Amino acid sequence: VTVGLTHYLALAAALFLVGMAGVLIRRNSLIMFMSIEIMLGAANIVFAAYARLHGDLAGHVFVLMVFAVAAAEAAIGLAILVEIYRLRRSVNVDDLNTLME
């Protein structure tokens, strides 16, 4: 069995739907944060699949740039979440309606 573009797109769609469900269903900001990372990974799979299909390196370069931005976002986002947890003892989105109280 050869793995074609359809397989990559189906995998990316499944990952994106899992990430979207995590963002919409869960109210924990850490789970929502990880779900957004899953959706970014799904978009990266699509970029890489189409870049491979067309033999163009621009898609692969874009994937590397998205990885770099996602790593920086993860580092800063997790630091912010840790500080919010230290101040409020909760990372529930419904409890975080204001920054400071």
Helices and strands as residue ranges (DSSP letters): H 5-25, H 29-54, H 58-88, G 93-95
